[in-house]
């Protein structure tokens, strides 16, 4: 089947053409990964420092003991989208994830927009998490100062060193990266298991009552810092109670962000039709069990009121019980956890750019693979950019940009499943979303609800980034697109 063109800006790239492009000699990725590797990647990127910090803060400030139920609600919302990713990845086993899926369903302009969005998501996320890794480095190794003053600016050499090492690993190959991830995942899962086992010795079921504490008025942000929903409706906010539980689900949802990176490795997987859905859904199941177990143990150790504040962590609960040693152990777990998070986010960034470069929307030279079967040139470029960001930039509220970018991709993937079911019903699908169209529609609604709960400031920045992306597309991507060249040279194929 040739490419389909419904208009210059909305020309689509057929699934068959996307798959044929994976055999291009100079831009061919090595197929080394299995379902186990993908599950490791999924757990590696999702289970980070959030499990050690976000759980305690959300319990103390928003939901109380019901934070464990909030994780279940968030997992269900995330699972709706995960099912859509699994179907797409088994149908279009090509690098690029949501970018590639959008090219096959919505056309080139939308594909560019989502690709540009994913560039922002992965680059910012990898850089932000690398800075968090650097902070834990200073806690584990006392006396080490990962941040130094270079005249008027601060330089985070810890984050830069981490990114440099990961750049080398990703150039060598994804299989090597998977093995390193497996070791780091084993360390952090060991720390989590220790936290759960020791925490159970301090468990008091009375601390779980009331499971859903009575609602209390909350102090909301004002102006651009308030959520889009609050700004548009003038609604106030509250903590605890059922509203607090739902608000907590919105907060802890972001602890699951990252599973979509598994889909970007589909082209490097031996049996993508089976392995990718298993990797996506398997990793989501594992992390859900971990989050619920940790949150139940945490809120059973101490009354939730003692976890109030912005500095509460798992270590806070252990310190209240006299187990101060937990701070060091938890810091080691966080250090291992963040290492794998940065690695897999970095991997996702390179694979999206690789797919865009192979399609001509970015310089084609970046899509060339070296002797290791990886896009070495592109990986080094991304590594340098992330090193500069992590080494010199103070992010602050820019972290929310990661969230809105991810949710935007989730919405398009969920809608895309419905579009491709209608336009290409004959395609072989290794996995099919059940209860279509209800599951994708529920996924869209869940993601949109979470998006409107992000700040107005974040929305403005996101729209500004999208506007810059459109300028880049019309200045470069549209003219250099391979589909555009094909359509120009072969009018009959349109």
C-alpha positions as CSV (number, residue, x, y, z in Angstrom):
1,X,0.0,0.0,0.0
2,X,1.4,3.4,-0.9
3,X,1.2,6.6,1.1
4,X,-2.1,8.2,1.4
5,X,-2.5,11.9,1.0
6,X,-5.6,13.7,2.2
7,X,-4.0,17.1,2.0
8,X,-0.5,18.6,2.1
9,X,-0.5,19.0,5.9
10,X,-2.4,15.8,6.7
11,X,-0.7,13.3,4.4
12,X,-0.5,10.0,6.2
13,X,2.3,7.4,6.2
14,X,0.9,3.9,5.8
15,X,1.7,1.3,8.4
16,X,3.3,-0.9,5.7
17,X,5.6,1.9,4.7
18,X,6.6,2.6,8.3
19,X,7.5,-1.1,8.7
20,X,9.4,-1.2,5.4
21,X,11.5,1.8,6.6
22,X,12.8,-0.3,9.5
23,X,14.8,-2.3,6.9
24,X,16.7,0.7,5.6
25,X,20.4,-0.4,5.7
26,X,21.8,2.9,7.1
27,X,19.1,3.4,9.6
28,X,18.4,-0.1,10.9
29,X,18.1,-0.7,14.6
30,X,19.3,-4.0,16.1
31,X,16.5,-6.3,17.4
32,X,17.8,-7.5,20.8
33,X,15.0,-6.9,23.3
34,X,12.5,-9.4,24.8
35,X,9.3,-9.0,26.8
36,X,11.4,-9.3,30.0
37,X,13.7,-6.5,28.8
38,X,10.7,-4.3,28.1
39,X,9.2,-5.0,31.5
40,X,12.5,-4.1,33.2
41,X,12.6,-0.9,31.2
42,X,9.0,-0.1,32.2
43,X,9.7,-0.7,35.9
44,X,13.0,1.1,35.6
45,X,11.4,4.4,34.3
46,X,8.3,4.4,36.4
47,X,9.7,3.4,39.9
48,X,11.9,6.4,40.7
49,X,12.2,8.7,43.7
50,X,8.5,9.4,43.6
51,X,7.7,6.2,45.6
52,X,10.0,7.5,48.4
53,X,8.6,11.1,48.5
54,X,5.3,11.5,46.7
55,X,3.5,8.9,48.7
56,X,4.2,10.5,52.1
57,X,3.4,14.1,51.0
58,X,0.2,13.1,49.3
59,X,-0.9,11.1,52.4
60,X,-0.1,13.9,54.8
61,X,-1.4,16.8,52.8
62,X,-4.2,15.6,50.6
63,X,-5.7,12.1,51.1
64,X,-4.7,10.5,54.4
65,X,-4.6,6.7,54.4
66,X,-6.8,6.6,51.3
67,X,-3.7,7.5,49.2
68,X,-3.4,3.7,48.6
69,X,-6.8,3.8,46.9
70,X,-5.7,6.9,45.0
71,X,-2.9,4.9,43.5
72,X,-5.5,2.3,42.4
73,X,-7.6,5.0,40.7
74,X,-4.6,6.4,39.0
75,X,-3.5,3.0,37.8
76,X,-6.9,2.4,36.3
77,X,-6.8,5.7,34.4
78,X,-3.2,4.9,33.3
79,X,-4.2,1.4,32.3
80,X,-6.8,2.7,29.9
81,X,-4.2,4.4,28.0
82,X,-1.7,1.6,28.4
83,X,-4.2,-0.7,26.5
84,X,-4.2,1.7,23.6
85,X,-0.4,1.9,23.5
86,X,-0.3,-1.9,23.5
87,X,-2.6,-2.2,20.5
88,X,-0.7,0.4,18.5
89,X,2.7,-1.0,19.4
90,X,1.7,-4.5,18.3
91,X,0.2,-3.1,15.1
92,X,3.0,-0.6,14.2
93,X,6.2,-2.1,15.7
94,X,8.3,0.9,14.8
95,X,10.4,3.4,16.8
96,X,8.7,6.7,17.6
97,X,5.8,5.6,19.8
98,X,3.0,8.2,19.7
99,X,4.7,10.1,16.9
100,X,4.7,7.1,14.6
101,X,1.1,6.2,15.5
102,X,-0.1,9.8,14.8
103,X,1.6,9.7,11.4
104,X,-0.4,6.6,10.4
105,X,-3.7,8.0,11.7
106,X,-3.9,11.8,11.8
107,X,-1.3,12.8,9.2
108,X,2.0,14.6,9.1
109,X,1.2,17.9,10.9
110,X,-0.3,16.2,13.9
111,X,2.6,13.7,13.9
112,X,5.0,16.6,13.9
113,X,3.2,18.3,16.8
114,X,3.2,15.1,18.9
115,X,6.9,14.5,18.0
116,X,7.8,18.0,19.0
117,X,5.8,17.5,22.2
118,X,7.6,14.3,23.0
119,X,11.0,16.0,22.4
120,X,10.1,18.5,25.2
121,X,8.7,15.8,27.5
122,X,11.7,13.4,27.3
123,X,14.5,16.0,27.2
124,X,13.1,18.0,30.2
125,X,12.3,14.9,32.1
126,X,15.7,13.3,31.7
127,X,17.4,16.6,32.7
128,X,15.1,17.2,35.7
129,X,15.5,13.7,37.0
130,X,19.3,13.8,36.5
131,X,19.4,16.9,38.8
132,X,17.4,14.9,41.4
133,X,19.9,12.0,41.1
134,X,22.7,14.5,41.8
135,X,21.0,15.6,45.0
136,X,20.7,12.0,46.3
137,X,24.4,11.5,45.4
138,X,25.3,14.2,47.9
139,X,23.1,12.5,50.6
140,X,24.6,9.0,50.0
141,X,28.2,10.2,49.9
142,X,28.6,12.7,52.6
143,X,31.1,15.4,51.9
144,X,30.5,15.2,48.1
145,X,29.2,18.5,46.7
146,X,27.6,17.8,43.3
147,X,26.8,21.4,42.7
148,X,29.6,24.0,42.5
149,X,29.7,27.7,41.8
150,X,31.3,28.8,38.5
151,X,31.2,32.6,38.9
152,X,27.7,33.8,38.4
153,X,26.2,30.4,37.6
154,X,25.9,27.0,39.4
155,X,27.2,23.9,37.7
156,X,25.7,20.5,38.6
157,X,28.6,18.2,37.7
158,X,26.8,15.2,39.3
159,X,24.0,15.3,36.7
160,X,26.4,15.9,33.9
161,X,28.6,12.8,34.9
162,X,25.5,10.6,35.0
163,X,24.3,11.7,31.6
164,X,27.7,11.3,30.1
165,X,27.9,7.7,31.4
166,X,24.4,6.9,30.1
167,X,25.3,8.4,26.7
168,X,28.1,5.9,26.3
169,X,25.9,3.0,27.4
170,X,23.1,3.9,25.0
171,X,25.6,4.2,22.1
172,X,26.9,0.7,22.9
173,X,23.4,-0.7,22.6
174,X,20.0,-1.1,24.2
175,X,20.7,-4.7,25.3
176,X,23.6,-3.4,27.5
177,X,21.4,-0.7,28.8
178,X,18.8,-3.3,29.7
179,X,21.3,-5.3,31.7
180,X,22.4,-2.2,33.6
181,X,18.8,-1.3,34.2
182,X,18.1,-4.8,35.5
183,X,20.9,-4.4,38.1
184,X,19.7,-1.0,39.2
185,X,16.0,-2.2,39.3
186,X,17.1,-5.1,41.5
187,X,18.7,-2.7,43.9
188,X,15.8,-0.3,44.2
189,X,13.2,-3.2,44.5
190,X,15.4,-4.7,47.2
191,X,15.2,-1.4,49.1
192,X,11.5,-1.2,48.6
193,X,11.1,-4.7,49.9
194,X,13.2,-3.9,52.9
195,X,11.0,-0.8,53.6
196,X,7.8,-2.8,53.4
197,X,9.1,-5.7,55.6
198,X,10.6,-3.4,58.3
199,X,7.6,-1.1,58.1
200,X,5.2,-3.9,58.8
201,X,6.9,-4.4,62.2
202,X,5.7,-0.9,63.1
203,X,2.2,-1.4,61.5
204,X,-0.8,-0.3,63.6
205,X,-4.2,-0.8,61.9
206,X,-5.7,2.1,64.0
207,X,-3.6,4.5,61.9
208,X,-5.7,3.6,58.9
209,X,-8.9,4.9,60.5
210,X,-10.6,6.9,59.2
211,X,-9.5,5.6,55.9
212,X,-11.0,8.6,54.1
213,X,-10.6,11.5,56.5
214,X,-13.2,14.3,56.8
215,X,-13.0,17.0,54.1
216,X,-11.2,20.2,55.0
217,X,-11.0,23.6,53.2
218,X,-7.8,23.9,51.2
219,X,-5.6,26.8,50.3
220,X,-5.4,27.1,46.6
221,X,-3.0,28.9,44.3
222,X,-4.0,32.2,42.7
223,X,-3.5,33.7,39.3
224,X,-1.5,31.8,36.7
225,X,-0.4,29.3,39.4
226,X,-3.9,27.9,39.9
227,X,-5.2,25.0,37.9
228,X,-6.9,25.7,34.6
229,X,-10.1,24.2,36.0
230,X,-10.1,26.5,39.1
231,X,-9.3,29.5,36.9
232,X,-12.1,28.7,34.4
233,X,-14.8,27.8,37.0
234,X,-13.8,29.9,40.0
235,X,-14.0,26.7,42.1
236,X,-12.3,26.5,45.4
237,X,-10.3,23.5,46.6
238,X,-10.4,21.1,49.5
239,X,-8.2,18.4,51.0
240,X,-9.1,15.0,52.4
241,X,-12.6,13.6,51.9
242,X,-13.7,12.2,48.5
243,X,-12.5,15.4,46.8
244,X,-9.1,15.0,48.3
245,X,-9.0,11.4,47.2
246,X,-9.7,12.3,43.6
247,X,-7.2,15.1,43.8
248,X,-4.7,12.7,45.2
249,X,-5.3,10.4,42.2
250,X,-4.4,13.3,39.9
251,X,-1.2,13.9,41.8
252,X,0.0,10.3,42.1
253,X,-0.9,9.6,38.4
254,X,2.4,11.2,37.6
255,X,4.2,8.5,39.5
256,X,3.1,6.2,36.6
257,X,4.4,8.4,33.8
258,X,7.0,6.8,31.7
259,X,5.5,3.4,30.7
260,X,4.9,4.8,27.3
261,X,8.7,4.8,26.7
262,X,8.4,1.0,26.4
263,X,6.5,1.5,23.1
264,X,9.4,3.5,21.6
265,X,11.6,0.4,21.7
266,X,9.2,-1.7,19.6
267,X,11.5,-1.7,16.6
268,X,14.3,-3.1,18.7
269,X,12.2,-6.0,20.0
270,X,12.4,-9.6,18.6
271,X,8.7,-10.4,18.8
272,X,7.1,-6.9,19.1
273,X,3.5,-8.1,18.5
274,X,3.6,-10.1,21.8
275,X,6.5,-8.6,23.7
276,X,5.6,-4.9,23.7
277,X,2.0,-5.4,25.0
278,X,3.4,-7.7,27.7
279,X,6.1,-5.3,28.6
280,X,3.7,-2.3,28.9
281,X,1.0,-4.0,30.8
282,X,3.4,-6.2,32.9
283,X,5.4,-3.2,34.1
284,X,2.2,-1.3,34.9
285,X,1.0,-4.2,37.0
286,X,4.3,-4.5,38.9
287,X,4.5,-0.8,39.8
288,X,0.9,-0.6,40.9
289,X,1.4,-3.4,43.4
290,X,4.6,-1.7,44.7
291,X,2.9,1.7,45.1
292,X,-0.2,0.3,46.9
293,X,2.0,-1.9,49.2
294,X,4.3,1.0,50.2
295,X,1.4,3.5,50.7
296,X,-0.5,1.0,52.9
297,X,2.6,0.3,55.0
298,X,3.5,4.0,55.3
299,X,0.1,5.1,56.5
300,X,-0.1,2.1,58.9
301,X,3.2,3.1,60.5
302,X,2.3,6.6,61.7
303,X,-0.9,8.7,61.8
304,X,-1.2,10.5,58.5
305,X,-1.3,13.9,60.3
306,X,2.3,13.5,61.2
307,X,3.3,13.3,57.5
308,X,1.9,16.8,56.7
309,X,4.3,19.2,55.1
310,X,6.3,19.5,51.9
311,X,9.4,17.7,53.2
312,X,7.8,14.5,54.2
313,X,9.3,11.2,52.8
314,X,9.2,7.5,53.7
315,X,12.3,8.3,55.9
316,X,10.1,10.7,57.9
317,X,7.8,7.8,59.0
318,X,10.8,5.7,60.0
319,X,12.4,8.6,61.9
320,X,9.2,9.0,63.9
321,X,9.6,5.4,64.8
322,X,13.2,5.9,65.8
323,X,14.7,4.1,62.8
324,X,16.9,6.9,61.5
325,X,19.1,4.4,59.5
326,X,16.3,4.3,56.9
327,X,17.3,7.7,55.5
328,X,20.5,6.3,54.1
329,X,18.9,3.1,52.8
330,X,16.1,5.0,51.1
331,X,18.6,7.4,49.5
332,X,20.5,4.5,48.0
333,X,17.2,3.1,46.6
334,X,16.4,6.5,45.2
335,X,19.8,6.8,43.6
336,X,19.5,3.5,41.9
337,X,15.9,4.3,40.9
338,X,16.7,7.6,39.4
339,X,19.6,6.1,37.4
340,X,17.2,3.9,35.5
341,X,14.6,6.6,35.1
342,X,17.1,8.9,33.4
343,X,18.4,6.1,31.2
344,X,15.0,5.1,29.8
345,X,13.8,8.7,29.3
346,X,17.0,9.4,27.5
347,X,16.4,6.2,25.3
348,X,12.9,7.4,24.6
349,X,14.1,10.8,23.5
350,X,16.6,9.4,21.0
351,X,14.1,7.0,19.5
352,X,11.5,9.6,18.8
353,X,14.1,11.9,17.2
354,X,15.4,8.9,15.3
355,X,11.9,8.2,13.8
356,X,11.4,11.9,12.9
357,X,14.9,12.1,11.3
358,X,14.3,8.9,9.2
359,X,11.1,10.6,7.9
360,X,13.0,13.7,6.9
361,X,11.2,16.0,9.4
362,X,14.5,16.3,11.2
363,X,18.0,16.2,9.4
364,X,18.3,12.7,7.8
365,X,21.9,12.3,8.9
366,X,20.8,11.9,12.5
367,X,19.0,8.7,11.7
368,X,22.2,6.8,10.6
369,X,23.1,3.9,12.9
370,X,26.6,2.9,13.7
371,X,28.3,-0.5,14.2
372,X,26.4,-1.1,17.4
373,X,23.1,-0.8,15.6
374,X,22.2,2.4,17.5
375,X,21.8,6.0,16.3
376,X,25.2,7.0,17.9
377,X,25.4,10.5,16.3
378,X,21.9,11.3,17.5
379,X,22.5,9.8,21.0
380,X,25.6,12.0,21.5
381,X,23.7,15.1,20.4
382,X,20.8,14.5,22.8
383,X,23.3,13.7,25.6
384,X,25.1,17.0,25.1
385,X,21.9,19.0,25.1
386,X,20.6,17.2,28.3
387,X,24.0,17.8,29.9
388,X,23.8,21.5,29.3
389,X,20.2,21.7,30.6
390,X,20.9,19.6,33.7
391,X,24.3,21.2,34.4
392,X,23.3,24.9,34.2
393,X,19.5,25.4,34.1
394,X,17.3,25.7,37.2
395,X,14.0,24.2,36.2
396,X,11.5,25.0,39.0
397,X,7.9,24.9,37.7
398,X,9.1,23.7,34.3
399,X,8.7,20.1,35.7
400,X,4.9,20.4,35.1
401,X,5.7,20.7,31.4
402,X,6.6,17.0,31.4
403,X,3.2,16.2,32.7
404,X,1.2,18.1,30.2
405,X,3.3,16.8,27.3
406,X,2.8,13.2,28.4
407,X,-1.0,13.6,28.9
408,X,-1.3,15.2,25.4
409,X,0.4,12.2,23.9
410,X,-1.9,9.9,25.8
411,X,-5.0,11.6,24.5
412,X,-3.9,11.3,20.8
413,X,-2.9,7.7,21.2
414,X,-6.3,6.8,22.7
415,X,-8.2,8.6,19.9
416,X,-5.8,7.1,17.3
417,X,-6.9,3.6,18.2
418,X,-10.4,4.5,17.2
419,X,-9.3,6.1,14.0
420,X,-7.1,3.2,12.9
421,X,-9.8,0.7,13.7
422,X,-12.1,2.5,11.3
423,X,-9.6,3.4,8.5
424,X,-7.6,0.1,8.6
425,X,-9.7,-2.6,10.1
426,X,-7.9,-5.3,8.1
427,X,-4.5,-4.7,9.8
428,X,-3.1,-7.6,11.9
429,X,-3.1,-6.6,15.5
430,X,-1.1,-8.7,18.0
431,X,-3.2,-7.1,20.8
432,X,-6.6,-5.5,20.7
433,X,-8.1,-3.1,23.1
434,X,-11.3,-4.6,24.6
435,X,-14.6,-2.8,24.8
436,X,-13.9,-0.4,21.9
437,X,-14.9,2.5,21.8
438,X,-15.5,2.7,25.6
439,X,-12.0,2.1,26.8
440,X,-10.3,4.6,24.5
441,X,-13.0,7.2,25.3
442,X,-12.6,6.7,29.0
443,X,-8.8,7.1,28.6
444,X,-9.3,10.4,26.8
445,X,-11.6,11.7,29.4
446,X,-9.3,10.7,32.3
447,X,-6.3,12.4,30.7
448,X,-8.2,15.5,29.8
449,X,-9.4,15.8,33.5
450,X,-5.8,15.5,34.6
451,X,-4.7,18.1,32.1
452,X,-7.2,20.7,33.2
453,X,-5.9,20.3,36.8
454,X,-2.5,21.6,35.7
455,X,-1.7,25.3,36.2
456,X,-2.6,28.0,33.8
457,X,1.1,28.9,33.7
458,X,1.9,25.4,32.4
459,X,-0.7,25.6,29.7
460,X,0.7,28.9,28.5
461,X,4.2,27.5,28.3
462,X,3.0,24.4,26.5
463,X,1.1,26.4,23.9
464,X,4.2,28.6,23.4
465,X,6.4,25.5,22.8
466,X,3.8,24.2,20.3
467,X,3.9,27.5,18.5
468,X,7.7,27.3,18.2
469,X,7.3,23.8,16.9
470,X,4.9,24.9,14.1
471,X,7.4,27.5,13.0
472,X,10.2,24.9,12.8
473,X,7.9,22.6,10.8
474,X,6.9,25.1,8.2
475,X,10.5,26.4,8.0
476,X,12.2,23.0,7.7
477,X,10.1,19.8,8.3
478,X,7.4,20.3,5.7
479,X,9.9,20.9,2.9
480,X,12.3,18.1,3.8
481,X,9.6,15.5,4.6
482,X,10.2,12.3,2.6
483,X,6.4,12.0,2.0
484,X,6.4,15.5,0.6
485,X,9.2,14.6,-1.8
486,X,7.5,11.3,-2.8
487,X,4.2,13.1,-3.4
488,X,6.0,15.8,-5.5
489,X,7.9,13.4,-7.7
490,X,5.0,10.8,-8.0
491,X,1.7,12.7,-8.3
492,X,-0.1,9.4,-9.1
493,X,0.5,8.1,-5.7
494,X,-1.5,10.8,-4.0
